[in-house]
């Protein structure tokens, strides 16, 4: 039996508003536990919620960016369930009248272009955070837990995709593209490592050609793009094995164990009726006019797909364009091109050495000690022959570690290439004289040895000779 994979993703995005969704407590990360709380977000008796207007606007902005329709009248509901980190024992969310419905997100995978439908984008409040004590931090092996309610009440958007995703790679690309849209809008920092963007996935298998969906399993606890792809790959293998052996899939919630590389059973999957939704009695319906929607639409910035298309039109290949957009390096690219550097060269440096530096340091582009003008200066020095490609990488390293601008770093590290013809000729003559056998073979047509001799000259000059000119002089000597 051949099985078709069906995946839908629920993405939770914490908004970077100054205050929480229904109260004035500050939003932040890393504060002392239980210091950013009040009677409203703790759910104390008599406390009344007041909606955050900015959070509502930003949710509609994301919906419009995903080509959704904005619902003219939407409602907040109470979603009832018990967790230790839910101080009210219910969550203010949206149910049958969300803010935005019916959009899509286009993605490009190794199998080509795909359109992933968006069911809805709705707004709710985040929960608190539990830390389980003991080795591994898992509830099953924990002897106790600590609860921090600072996160409780932070505005949380939920983006629910249609079950249009077919592979773990496609799921990862979708999540990455959605993150790029969120960052372009500026509504969240979307830091996966801090939990401000999180993924749950519903996955089922059905026989090839079937139209009915199989029994779905919800996979939680995926806090990175890599975890998302790995967890779905594992779950496909697990479900395939069960079905191939004639077993039945249990409808349940499973948690991804990153260290063990497997999903583990959590609880039976709830239905909507289990949450006993009803309209939040302390909040009136939200009414959105056509004028408000038009105003928000007019303020949308250039979105990642548009940015990528613009980069490709400037001569950047499609893969590099996706890396630039997905890695939030678009602004740096634009600055360098405006400063006079050629777009393909800028893309090469940003997707190569700069991205490698960010990965090594675990840093984000805004933290770089590099602006577009400095990158353009570095590229110009290479093109002028002032720096070899190897020396340019050393100079970039110096710039990124705060040593100064490219020419300052190059001069301080003594990396400026020798451009004096007489000095270059002397260095080449010395290497030629020391390698008569190799020169003879070059004269007989063995051009591969030219690279060897260029390397000897570079070694003798401390890497400061212009390799292109050195190669020319060696050829002239043969």
N, C-alpha and C positions, 0 to 999 in steps of 0.2 A: 504494500500500500504506500502511495506517495502522499505526503501530508503538506498542506499549504499552511504557512504561518500567518496569523492575523494579529497585529499589534496596534494598540492605541495608547497614547501617552498623556498623562496628566502632569502638567508642569506647574509648580508653585513658585511664585516670584514675590519676594518681599520688596515692597516699595520703599524708596529712600526719602519718604516724607519726613518732616521734622518731628511730627507728633504721631501718635498711634491712631488707629482707625476710628475709635469711638471716644477717645479722651485726649487730654493734653500732655500725657507722659511722653518724654523724649524717646526717639528711635535711635538706637546705636548698637554697636557690637563691642563686647569686651568690658562692659561696666561691671562693677561689683554686683554679685547676685542679689536680686530682689530689692534693688535701689530705684529702678524706674517703674514704679507701680503706684496705683491709686485705687480707691474704692471701685471705680468703673471697670478697670481691666482685671481686678481681683474678683469681680462679681459679687461685691458685698450688697446686702439688702438695701434697697432704696436708691441705689446709684443708677443714673439714667444715661444711656449712650447718646452721643451727638456725632453724626457722620462727618468724616474728613472730606471736605470738598475736593482738595487736591488729589486725593487717592481716587476719587470717582472720575475726575477728569483724566488722570493718567491711565486708568483702566480703559476708558473709551478711546484714548489715543492709541493704545496697543491694539484694540479691536479694529480701529480704522486702518492701522498699518497692516493688519492681516486680512483686510478687505471684508470685515464683518459688517453686518447691519447693527446699528445701535438701537436698542429697544427703547421706545419712547416712554414707556412706563414699566419700571422694574421694581422688585420687592426684595427686602431682606427677610430671611427666615431664621428660625431657630432650628439648628441641627443638633439633636439630643444624643449624646453618648458620653460614657464615663471614661476618663483617663486621669491619672494623677496630676498631669500637667494641664488639665482643663479646669480652671478654678470655678467656672460657673456650672460645669457639667453639661453645658451646651455651647455651641459655637454659632455666632451670628454669621450667616452665609447667605447664598442665594440658591434658589431651587428651580422652580418652573418659569421664573421671569428674570433671567440673568441680564446683565448690562449689554452684552454683545453676543450675536449668534451668526452662524453660517458663513465663515470665511475660509481662507486657505493659505498655505505656505508652500511655495515652490522650492524644491531642493534639487541638487545635482549630485548623483552618486556614480560609482564606477559602472553602473548599469544604465546610466543616462538620466534624463530629467524626469522628475516625479512631482505631482501635485498632491499634497497632503491636506485633506479637508480639516477645517477647524469647527468643531461642534458649537463651542461657546467659550467666552471669556467672562468670568464672573469675579466678584470681589467678596472677600471674607476677612476674618481676623485670624492671625496666627495663634498657635498654642504656646504654652510655656515649654521648657526644656528639662527633661529628666536625665540625670547622670547616674548610671547604675554602678554601684561600688563592686570592686572585685576584679579579678583578672579577666581581660577581654572586654569588659564593659557591657556584657550581655545580661539581659534580665534573668535568663534561666540559671545563671551561675552566680547571681548577685545576692549578697546578704542584706542589701539595703539600697536606698536611692536618695539622691539629693535633687530638689526641684527648684528651678530658677524661673520666676514668672516675668522677668524682664522682657522676654520675647512675646508674652501673651498680649494680644491686642494689636500687634504690628499689622499694618495693612498688607494683605496677601492676595495677589491675583492668582487665579487658577485658569490655565489654558488647557482645554480638553480637545484632543485631536479626534478625528474620525478614526475608525479601525482600518486605516488605509496603508499602514506600514507593513512591509513584508519581510524585512531582514534586520538583524541587529545593526548592520552597517548603516542601513537607511534610518534606523532609529537614532543613531548617533549623529548623523548628518542633520536630521531634522532638529534635534536638540541644540546642536551647535548653531544652526541658522537662526533658530528662535532666540537664542541667547544674543546673537549679533543684532537682531532687531531690537531687543530690549535695551541693549547698550546704546544703540543709535538714538533711541528715543530719550535716553537719559533718565528713565524712571526707576532704575535699580542698578546697583553695582554688580548684580548677578554673580556674586562670588560663591562658587560651588563649595569651596573649602570652608566657608563660614555659614553655609546653609541658607543663604539668601536666594538661592535658586536650587530647587530639588525636583526629582523626577519619581513618579510612580508609573508603572507600566502594566496594562492589562494585555495578557497574551493567551491565545488559544490556537489549537490546531484543528484543521478539518481536512477531510479527504479532498484530493485535487479535483476541482470542478464543482464541488458542492457550493451551495449558496447560503445555507444556514451556518451560523457561527457555532464553533465548538464551545465546550465549557471553559470559561475564562478563569485565569489565575491572576491575581494582582501581586506584583512584585514591588516591594518597598525597600527603602534604605539605600538608594543609589545616589551617591553624592559626588559623582564625577561622570564625565562623558565615557571614560574608559570603563567604569563600573557598570554603566547602563548597557554598553555593548556586551561586556562579559556576562552579566547577569542574564540577559536575554538569550545569549548563546547557550549558556548552561541550561536554562529552562526549556529551550527547544529540545535539547538532547534528553532531558529528564522526561518530558511529556511524550516524545517520540518513542522512547523505550517502553513506557507504560502502555501506549496504544498498540505498538507492534506486538506486545505480549498479550493483547486482548483485555487489558485492564481499563479502568475508567478514571478519568481525571476528576479530582475533587475540586469543587469551587471554593477557593480559599484565598487568604492573604498569606504570602510568603515573604520572608525577609532575606535580603542578600547579605551573605557573610563574605566580605572582601578578602579576609585572610584565608579562609578555607576554600574560597572559590566556588561556593554553592549556595543555593537557596534553601531556607529552612521553614517548615510550616509554622504559621503564626496563629491564625484563628479562621473560623468559617467566614466566608465572605458575606457581608451584610447586603441586604436589598435596601432600596430607598425607604420602604415602609419601616424598616428597623430603626431609622433615625427619627421617626415621628416628627417630620417637618411641619411647622405651622408658621404663619406670618408673625414676624417680630412685632409684638404689640406696642413696643416703645418707640417704633420708628414709622414715619409716614412713607408712602410710596415715593420713588424717585421719578420725577417727570423731566424729560429731556426734550428741548425744542429743536426744530430744524436749524434754527439760527446758531444754537450752541454746537451742534454737530458740524455745520459748515465752518464755523470758526476754528474748531479743533482740527478739521481736515486741512484747512489752509495753513496751519502751523506745523504740519508734519515735516520733518527733515528729510534729507535724502536717505533712502533706506538701503540696506546692504546689497540687495539685488541690483539696484540702480548704480550704486557705487562700484560694484564689481564690473558691470557692463561698461562704465566710464573708464575704468582702469584698462580693460581689454581694448577699448577703442584707442587708448594712448599707447598701445604696443606691448602691454603686459600679457603673458600667457594666462589661460584660464585658471590653471592650478595655482599659480602665484597670486592671482587676483583673489581667489577664495581664501588663501592663507592671510593675505593682507586684511581682508574684511573680517574674517573670523578671529584674527588675532588683535583686532582693534588698532591696527597700524595705519589705517587710512589717512588720518590727519597728518602723521609724520611723512607719509608718502607725498601728500599734496604739498606740504611745506617745502620738501626737498625739490620737487619739480618746479614749483614757483621760484625757487632760488637758483634755477638754471640747470639742474641735473636731468639727464635723460631718464625717462620713465622706466625702461627695462633695467637700467643699471641700479636705479633706486630700489626697484622690486627685488633684484638679486641680493643686494646687501640686507634689506629688511627681512626677507624670507630666509636668508642664510645665517649670517653671523649675528645679526641683532636678535632674531628669534631664538637662536641657540643660546645666547646670553640670557634672555628672559627665562628660558626653560631651566637653565642651570641655577639661576638665582631665585626661581619661583616668584618673579616680579611681574608687574603689569607695566604696559607702555608709559602711563603717566609718570612712573617713577624713574624713567630713564634720564641720565645726564647727557642727553643727546636731543638736539632739535633738527629740523629740516635743513637749516642753513649750514650746520656743522656737517651733516651727512653729505650735502652737496659739495662742500669744500673738500671733504675727503675724496669723493669721486673725482673732482677736478684735479686734485694732486696726482691721482693715479693716471688719469688720462694725459696729464702734462709730462709724465715721466719722472715726477718728483718722488714718487713712492712705488716700490714694487708691490705686487698683490699680496705677497707675504708680509711685507712691512706695513701695508695698509691695515691688515688685520690686527697687528700689534698696536698701531695707532688708535684704531677703533676701541680696542680693549682699554687703552689709556683714557680715552674720552669717556667711556662708559663707567670707569672707576673714578671719575672726577679730577683727572689730571689737567684738564683744560681743553682748548679747541684743537682741532687736528694739526695745524701747523706748529702750534706750541708743543704739542706732545711729540711730534716728529723730530723737531729740533732738540728737545730735551733728551730724547732717547737716541739721538744721533742716527736717525733712520732715513734722512734725505738722501736720495740716490745720487751717485757720482755722475755728473753730466758733462764734466770736462773731457773733451775728446782725447786730449793728450794723456790724461790719467787713465782713461779707459783703455786706450791703445797700449799703454805700458802693461797694464794688468793682463790684457789678452795675450800680448807678446810673451810674457813670462809663462803663462799656462801653455801656450802653443809650443814653446821651446822645451817645456818639461814633458811633453807628450807627443814625440815625433811619430810613434807607431800609430796612434789614433788619428793624427793628421793625415798620415798616408792612406789609411783606410777611408777617411772622409773624401780624400782626393779621388779614390777609386769608386766613390758613389755611395758609401755607407753613411747616409745622412743621420742615422739614429745616434751616432756618437757626438753630434753637435750638442745635443742636450746635456750629455755627460760633461763636456768641456765648459758649457755655460755654467753648469753647477760648480765646477772647479773655480771659475772666475768669481762667482757669487760668494763662494766660501772664502776666497782670498781677500775679497773686499768687504767682508762682514755683511753680505747681503745688500750692499748699497749700490751695486752696479745696475744699470738699466739692462735687463736680460734681453730685450729686443735688440738693442744696439750691440750688445755683446755678441749675440748670434750673428748679426750682420758682419761684424769684424772678423769672427772666426771663419765665416764663409769666404770672405775676401782673402784671408790668409792661406786658404787651401788652394 
